[in-house]
């Protein structure tokens, strides 16, 4: 693996500085292109230039944008310039070591499931997108909405609350966890259904196999002003009789991992789960 492209969040001065330093360094890999926005990624360009891997300079949000845009099965390595860094494996100081491992073949490519999300109106798909983290239904005025959730055409539940989160294992440490959902290891083939502030106190998150199909619709009273968001970055307006259908996407997101840190290392670092020992 030698030919790489860079996708960098040039809105951050520290990213611009790091990218320029990396481009001018004596790196053993071949940098064939540099994109300032994930939206510039094009499968035709990737194929023509025979790009084998992508280095993303930015935070998790930039990785999410890249994952939705990247249709080709090209592995991505993330250089963390954000706050949380669940998807970005290495810091900018660790980049030379990471590149050395890539050149010597000391890496694995890990697949992460994505969601395919559709908004259906009058029997037709009017909007669709993919998501790496989650799909969320909420009301923009924070009014209670009443949801009916079906799994494989079987009713799972109906409840009133602030909305619902449909999350991948990757997204289980994001909004879903903040709403009380479980943490899943990112290699699992599962989907988490997490209610947001349900008015039925017995309503709890549910984990289902990733090959199941989820449908969400509203029942009266409908407050108006509901939206669907994918990864907190793509927004669709939802009408009263719309159906939101979510299932596992046909494509996966490929992460290039050099073993700098594993998932549990990140959990301990970000959530302060380690560092102290207690005697029983």
C-alpha positions as CSV (number, residue, x, y, z in Angstrom):
1,X,0.0,0.0,0.0
2,X,1.8,3.1,-1.2
3,X,-0.6,5.6,-3.0
4,X,-2.5,7.8,-0.5
5,X,-4.7,10.8,-0.7
6,X,-5.2,13.4,2.1
7,X,-8.5,14.7,3.3
8,X,-8.0,17.6,5.7
9,X,-10.0,20.1,7.6
10,X,-8.2,23.2,6.4
11,X,-10.5,25.4,8.5
12,X,-8.2,24.6,11.4
13,X,-4.8,26.4,11.4
14,X,-3.1,23.5,13.2
15,X,-4.4,21.1,10.5
16,X,-3.0,23.2,7.7
17,X,0.3,23.4,9.4
18,X,0.4,19.6,10.0
19,X,-0.5,18.8,6.4
20,X,2.1,21.1,4.9
21,X,4.7,19.6,7.2
22,X,3.7,16.1,6.3
23,X,3.7,16.9,2.5
24,X,7.2,18.3,2.7
25,X,8.6,15.5,4.8
26,X,10.5,12.5,3.5
27,X,7.5,10.2,3.8
28,X,7.9,6.7,2.2
29,X,4.3,6.7,0.9
30,X,3.2,8.5,-2.3
31,X,0.7,11.3,-1.8
32,X,-1.3,11.5,-5.0
33,X,-3.9,14.1,-4.0
34,X,-5.2,16.4,-1.3
35,X,-8.8,17.3,-0.7
36,X,-9.9,20.2,1.5
37,X,-13.4,18.7,1.9
38,X,-14.8,15.2,2.0
39,X,-17.4,16.3,-0.6
40,X,-14.5,16.6,-3.1
41,X,-13.9,12.8,-2.9
42,X,-14.9,11.2,-6.2
43,X,-14.9,7.5,-7.0
44,X,-13.8,8.3,-10.5
45,X,-10.8,10.2,-9.3
46,X,-10.0,7.5,-6.8
47,X,-10.0,4.9,-9.5
48,X,-8.1,6.9,-12.0
49,X,-5.3,7.8,-9.5
50,X,-5.4,4.3,-8.1
51,X,-5.6,5.6,-4.5
52,X,-5.1,2.8,-2.0
53,X,-5.7,4.6,1.2
54,X,-6.9,7.9,2.7
55,X,-5.4,9.9,5.5
56,X,-7.9,12.2,7.2
57,X,-6.6,15.1,9.3
58,X,-9.5,16.3,11.5
59,X,-11.9,15.2,14.2
60,X,-14.5,12.5,14.3
61,X,-17.0,14.7,12.5
62,X,-14.6,15.0,9.5
63,X,-14.3,11.2,9.5
64,X,-18.1,10.8,9.5
65,X,-18.4,13.1,6.5
66,X,-15.6,11.2,4.7
67,X,-17.4,7.8,5.5
68,X,-20.7,9.0,3.9
69,X,-18.9,10.4,0.9
70,X,-16.5,7.5,0.2
71,X,-18.3,4.8,-1.7
72,X,-15.2,2.9,-2.7
73,X,-13.8,0.3,-0.2
74,X,-10.7,2.4,0.5
75,X,-9.3,2.2,4.0
76,X,-9.0,5.3,6.1
77,X,-6.6,6.3,8.8
78,X,-7.6,9.2,11.0
79,X,-5.2,11.8,12.5
80,X,-7.0,13.3,15.5
81,X,-7.4,17.1,15.7
82,X,-10.8,16.9,17.5
83,X,-11.9,16.4,21.1
84,X,-13.1,12.9,21.5
85,X,-11.3,10.9,18.8
86,X,-13.1,7.5,18.8
87,X,-12.6,7.2,15.0
88,X,-9.2,8.8,14.7
89,X,-6.5,6.3,15.7
90,X,-3.4,8.4,16.0
91,X,-2.2,11.9,17.0
92,X,-0.1,14.0,14.6
93,X,3.0,13.2,16.7
94,X,2.4,9.5,16.1
95,X,1.9,9.9,12.3
96,X,5.6,9.0,11.3
97,X,5.4,5.8,13.3
98,X,2.0,5.0,11.8
99,X,3.3,5.5,8.2
100,X,6.3,3.2,8.9
101,X,3.9,0.5,10.1
102,X,1.7,0.9,7.0
103,X,4.7,0.6,4.7
104,X,6.0,-2.5,6.5
105,X,2.5,-4.1,6.4
106,X,1.9,-3.9,10.2
107,X,-1.7,-3.0,10.0
108,X,-5.2,-4.5,9.7
109,X,-8.2,-3.2,7.8
110,X,-11.4,-3.3,9.9
111,X,-14.9,-3.0,8.5
112,X,-17.6,-1.0,10.3
113,X,-21.2,-1.3,9.4
114,X,-23.1,1.7,8.1
115,X,-26.8,2.5,8.0
116,X,-28.9,3.2,4.9
117,X,-31.7,5.6,5.8
118,X,-34.8,6.5,3.7
119,X,-37.6,8.9,4.2
120,X,-40.7,7.5,2.4
121,X,-43.7,9.7,1.5
122,X,-46.8,8.4,-0.3
123,X,-45.0,5.2,-1.0
124,X,-42.0,6.8,-2.6
125,X,-38.4,7.4,-1.3
126,X,-38.0,11.2,-1.3
127,X,-34.7,11.4,0.6
128,X,-32.0,8.9,1.4
129,X,-28.5,8.9,2.9
130,X,-26.0,6.6,4.7
131,X,-24.7,7.1,8.2
132,X,-21.8,5.8,10.1
133,X,-22.9,6.9,13.6
134,X,-26.6,7.2,13.7
135,X,-30.0,8.3,12.4
136,X,-32.1,10.5,14.7
137,X,-35.7,11.6,14.7
138,X,-36.4,14.7,16.8
139,X,-38.7,17.7,17.0
140,X,-37.0,21.0,16.4
141,X,-39.2,22.8,19.0
142,X,-38.5,20.0,21.7
143,X,-42.2,19.1,21.7
144,X,-43.2,15.5,22.5
145,X,-43.6,13.2,19.5
146,X,-45.3,9.8,19.5
147,X,-43.5,7.1,17.6
148,X,-44.3,3.7,16.4
149,X,-41.3,1.4,15.8
150,X,-41.5,-1.7,13.7
151,X,-38.7,-4.3,13.2
152,X,-39.1,-6.6,10.2
153,X,-42.8,-5.4,9.9
154,X,-43.5,-6.4,13.5
155,X,-44.5,-3.7,15.9
156,X,-41.8,-3.3,18.6
157,X,-43.3,-0.5,20.6
158,X,-45.2,2.8,20.6
159,X,-44.3,5.6,22.9
160,X,-44.2,9.3,23.4
161,X,-41.0,11.2,24.0
162,X,-38.4,13.5,22.5
163,X,-37.5,11.1,19.7
164,X,-35.5,8.0,18.8
165,X,-31.9,7.2,17.9
166,X,-31.0,4.4,15.6
167,X,-27.3,3.7,16.1
168,X,-24.5,1.5,14.7
169,X,-21.9,0.0,17.1
170,X,-19.5,2.8,16.1
171,X,-22.2,5.4,17.0
172,X,-23.0,3.7,20.3
173,X,-20.5,5.9,22.1
174,X,-22.1,9.1,20.6
175,X,-25.6,10.4,21.0
176,X,-27.0,7.0,21.9
177,X,-24.8,6.6,24.9
178,X,-25.7,10.2,26.1
179,X,-29.4,9.1,25.9
180,X,-28.7,6.0,28.1
181,X,-27.8,3.5,25.4
182,X,-25.3,0.7,25.7
183,X,-21.7,0.8,24.5
184,X,-21.1,-1.8,21.8
185,X,-17.7,-2.9,20.5
186,X,-17.4,-1.4,17.0
187,X,-16.9,-4.7,15.2
188,X,-20.3,-6.0,16.1
189,X,-23.0,-6.6,13.5
190,X,-25.9,-5.0,15.5
191,X,-28.1,-1.9,15.6
192,X,-29.2,0.0,18.8
193,X,-32.6,1.5,19.1
194,X,-32.5,4.2,21.8
195,X,-35.5,6.2,22.9
196,X,-34.8,9.8,23.8
197,X,-36.4,10.8,27.1
198,X,-39.4,8.4,26.7
199,X,-42.5,9.3,28.8
200,X,-42.9,5.5,29.4
201,X,-40.3,4.8,32.0
202,X,-40.1,1.1,31.2
203,X,-39.0,2.0,27.6
204,X,-35.3,1.0,27.3
205,X,-32.7,0.7,24.5
206,X,-33.0,-2.5,22.4
207,X,-30.2,-4.2,20.4
208,X,-31.2,-6.0,17.3
209,X,-29.2,-7.9,14.5
210,X,-27.9,-5.6,11.8
211,X,-29.8,-7.5,9.1
212,X,-33.1,-6.4,10.5
213,X,-35.1,-3.5,8.9
214,X,-36.5,-0.8,11.1
215,X,-39.5,1.4,10.2
216,X,-40.5,4.5,12.3
217,X,-43.7,6.5,11.8
218,X,-45.8,8.8,13.9
219,X,-49.2,8.5,15.6
220,X,-51.5,11.3,16.7
221,X,-51.1,13.9,18.0
222,X,-48.4,15.0,15.6
223,X,-46.8,18.3,16.7
224,X,-45.2,19.2,13.4
225,X,-41.6,20.4,12.9
226,X,-40.0,17.0,13.1
227,X,-36.6,16.3,11.4
228,X,-34.4,13.3,10.6
229,X,-30.6,13.7,11.0
230,X,-27.8,11.4,9.8
231,X,-24.6,11.6,11.8
232,X,-25.8,15.1,13.0
233,X,-24.7,16.4,9.6
234,X,-27.5,15.6,7.1
235,X,-31.0,17.0,7.8
236,X,-34.4,16.0,6.3
237,X,-37.8,17.5,7.1
238,X,-40.4,14.9,8.1
239,X,-44.1,15.1,7.5
240,X,-46.9,13.6,9.6
241,X,-47.4,10.5,7.5
242,X,-43.8,9.8,6.5
243,X,-42.1,6.6,7.2
244,X,-38.4,6.4,8.1
245,X,-36.9,3.1,7.0
246,X,-33.4,2.2,8.3
247,X,-31.3,-0.9,7.6
248,X,-27.7,-1.9,7.2
249,X,-26.1,-0.3,4.2
250,X,-24.7,-2.4,1.5
251,X,-21.3,-0.8,1.9
252,X,-19.1,-0.7,4.9
253,X,-16.6,1.9,6.2
254,X,-13.0,0.6,6.2
255,X,-10.6,1.7,8.9
256,X,-6.9,1.2,8.6
257,X,-5.6,0.2,12.1
258,X,-1.9,0.1,13.0
259,X,-2.5,-1.0,16.6
260,X,-1.5,2.3,18.3
261,X,-4.5,1.9,20.6
262,X,-7.5,-0.4,20.8
263,X,-11.1,0.4,21.5
264,X,-10.8,-0.2,25.2
265,X,-7.7,2.0,25.4
266,X,-9.9,4.8,23.9
267,X,-12.7,4.1,26.4
268,X,-10.3,4.3,29.3
269,X,-8.8,7.5,28.0
270,X,-11.9,9.3,27.0
271,X,-14.2,8.1,29.9
272,X,-11.5,8.0,32.6
273,X,-12.3,4.3,33.2
274,X,-8.7,3.6,34.1
275,X,-5.9,5.0,36.2
276,X,-7.1,4.3,39.7
277,X,-7.1,1.0,41.6
278,X,-9.3,0.3,44.6
279,X,-9.0,-2.3,47.3
280,X,-12.2,-4.2,48.1
